[in-house]
Amino acid sequence: SITIILTIPTIVGGIYGMNVRLPFANAYWAFWWLIGGTAILCGLAAWWLWRQDYF
């Protein structure tokens, strides 16, 4: 279950690591929104896995 949770930041980092034009790439707040959104997704995944007794 830890692997599932740690896959989320890997996917997000992989998408934003590609050499393509991305939305909000030049916005100063985009990094913090991306970090916050990833943390929320990881938290939701951990909560769901906890409720399903996968931990």
C-alpha positions in Angstrom: 0.0 0.0 0.0 3.0 2.3 0.6 4.0 1.7 -3.0 0.5 2.8 -4.2 0.8 6.1 -2.3 4.4 6.8 -3.5 3.4 6.2 -7.1 1.2 9.3 -7.1 4.1 11.8 -6.8 6.2 9.8 -9.2 3.4 10.1 -11.9 2.9 13.8 -11.3 6.7 14.4 -11.4 7.0 12.3 -14.5 4.3 14.3 -16.3 5.8 17.7 -15.3 9.3 16.4 -16.1 8.5 16.0 -19.8 9.8 18.5 -22.3 6.4 19.7 -23.5 4.5 22.9 -23.0 2.5 22.6 -19.8 -0.3 24.8 -18.4 0.8 27.3 -15.8 4.4 26.5 -16.4 5.4 30.2 -15.9 3.1 31.0 -13.0 4.9 31.6 -9.7 2.2 29.8 -7.7 2.0 26.6 -9.9 4.8 24.8 -8.0 3.0 25.2 -4.7 -0.4 24.2 -6.1 1.3 21.1 -7.6 2.9 20.1 -4.3 -0.3 20.7 -2.4 -2.5 18.8 -4.9 -0.1 15.9 -4.9 -0.1 15.9 -1.0 -3.9 15.9 -1.0 -4.1 13.0 -3.5 -1.6 11.0 -1.4 -3.6 11.7 1.7 -6.8 10.7 0.1 -5.2 7.5 -1.2 -3.8 6.7 2.3 -7.2 7.4 3.9 -9.0 5.1 1.3 -6.4 2.3 1.8 -6.7 2.7 5.6 -10.5 2.3 5.3 -10.2 -0.8 3.1 -7.8 -2.4 5.7 -4.9 -2.5 3.2 -2.5 -1.0 5.7 
